[in-house]
Amino acid sequence: MSDSSNFPTTRSEALALIYCEKHATSETTPEELAEMYSKAYKAIREAIKNSRQTGVSIGSL
């Protein structure tokens, strides 16, 4: 197992992790959690990318 002390290493990873912490329940399966994280991460990365392209600030990216 890799050293998890470096997770999350990016803002996108941290935000995806927070999203999952807020939306996952005790009934969420590991597979659902992995999918939830992946979708959140991709959506967050896309939002950051779009904000940079349009010049709209999302905090201090």
Protein Blocks (a to p, Z undefined) as FASTA:
>chain_A
ZZfklpcfbfklmmmmmmmmmmpcfklcfklmmmmmmmmmmmmmmmmmmmmmnopaehjZ
Z
